[in-house]
């Protein structure tokens, strides 16, 4: 099992920045991907960004490309999401996700609210 704890959410004005972090613990060996998803009120959870552990590649949703950056600190078992130029439509609960041997693990989520 993998336990994930997110932090860093909050309230920010449009155009501002936030950085989210996710700390993984437990059975972290074998994690193949780490990423972020978000869910806005009344909407389905959607993909935001992904970091592939093996090759170090990153993938982003079109809606955040050029504004968000995902990174990983392997030594600390952390993954980060740097969010710049935030927009009101970025308001959502952000969830950390890891994939380990084909299984998905999720954090509890952290709220990000962007005011206009």
C-alpha positions as CSV (number, residue, x, y, z in Angstrom):
1,X,0.0,0.0,0.0
2,X,1.0,3.6,-0.7
3,X,-0.1,6.5,1.5
4,X,-0.2,9.9,0.0
5,X,-0.6,13.3,1.7
6,X,-1.1,16.5,-0.2
7,X,-0.4,20.0,1.0
8,X,-0.1,23.5,-0.3
9,X,-3.6,24.3,-1.4
10,X,-5.3,27.6,-0.5
11,X,-6.9,30.8,-1.8
12,X,-5.1,32.9,-4.3
13,X,-6.1,35.7,-6.7
14,X,-6.2,35.2,-10.4
15,X,-2.7,35.5,-11.9
16,X,-1.1,34.2,-8.7
17,X,0.9,31.1,-8.0
18,X,0.7,28.1,-5.6
19,X,2.8,25.0,-5.2
20,X,1.3,21.7,-4.2
21,X,3.3,18.9,-2.7
22,X,2.5,15.3,-2.2
23,X,4.5,13.0,0.1
24,X,4.3,9.3,-0.5
25,X,5.0,6.6,2.2
26,X,4.6,2.9,2.6
27,X,5.4,0.6,-0.3
28,X,6.9,3.2,-2.6
29,X,9.2,0.8,-4.4
30,X,7.8,0.0,-7.8
31,X,6.0,3.3,-8.4
32,X,6.0,3.9,-12.2
33,X,4.1,7.2,-12.4
34,X,3.1,10.1,-10.2
35,X,0.6,12.7,-11.1
36,X,-2.0,15.2,-10.3
37,X,-5.7,15.3,-11.0
38,X,-8.4,17.8,-10.0
39,X,-12.2,17.8,-9.5
40,X,-14.2,21.0,-9.7
41,X,-17.7,21.1,-8.1
42,X,-20.3,19.3,-10.3
43,X,-17.6,18.0,-12.6
44,X,-15.7,14.7,-13.1
45,X,-12.2,14.3,-11.9
46,X,-9.8,15.3,-14.7
47,X,-6.1,14.7,-15.4
48,X,-3.7,17.6,-14.8
49,X,-0.1,16.4,-15.0
50,X,2.0,13.3,-15.0
51,X,5.6,12.4,-14.2
52,X,6.8,9.0,-15.5
53,X,9.3,7.7,-13.1
54,X,11.3,5.4,-15.5
55,X,12.0,8.0,-18.2
56,X,11.4,11.2,-16.3
57,X,9.0,12.4,-18.9
58,X,6.1,14.8,-18.1
59,X,2.7,15.1,-19.6
60,X,0.2,18.0,-19.1
61,X,-3.4,18.6,-19.8
62,X,-3.8,21.2,-22.5
63,X,-5.6,23.5,-20.1
64,X,-2.5,23.8,-17.9
65,X,0.3,23.5,-20.4
66,X,2.8,26.3,-20.0
67,X,1.4,27.3,-16.6
68,X,1.9,24.3,-14.4
69,X,5.0,22.3,-13.8
70,X,5.3,18.8,-12.3
71,X,8.5,17.7,-10.6
72,X,9.7,15.0,-8.3
73,X,12.1,14.7,-5.5
74,X,13.0,11.0,-5.5
75,X,15.0,11.2,-2.3
76,X,12.1,12.6,-0.4
77,X,9.4,10.6,-2.1
78,X,7.6,13.8,-3.0
79,X,6.0,15.1,-6.2
80,X,5.2,18.8,-6.7
81,X,2.9,20.8,-8.8
82,X,4.0,24.4,-9.4
83,X,1.0,26.4,-10.6
84,X,1.5,29.8,-12.1
85,X,-0.8,32.3,-13.8
86,X,-3.8,30.7,-12.0
87,X,-7.3,31.3,-13.3
88,X,-10.6,31.0,-11.6
89,X,-11.3,27.9,-13.7
90,X,-8.4,26.2,-12.0
91,X,-10.5,26.1,-8.8
92,X,-10.9,22.5,-7.7
93,X,-9.8,19.9,-5.3
94,X,-6.4,18.6,-6.4
95,X,-5.5,15.0,-5.9
96,X,-2.2,13.3,-5.9
97,X,-2.1,10.0,-7.7
98,X,0.6,7.3,-8.0
99,X,0.6,4.1,-10.0
100,X,2.4,1.1,-8.5
101,X,2.3,-2.2,-10.3
102,X,-0.8,-1.2,-12.2
103,X,-2.7,-0.1,-9.2
104,X,-3.8,3.5,-8.5
105,X,-3.4,5.2,-5.2
106,X,-4.9,8.5,-4.2
107,X,-4.4,11.2,-1.7
108,X,-7.2,12.9,0.2
109,X,-7.1,16.0,-1.9
110,X,-6.3,19.7,-1.3
111,X,-8.5,22.6,-2.1
112,X,-7.3,25.3,-4.5
113,X,-9.5,28.3,-4.9
114,X,-8.7,31.1,-7.4
115,X,-10.6,34.3,-7.0
116,X,-11.2,36.7,-9.9
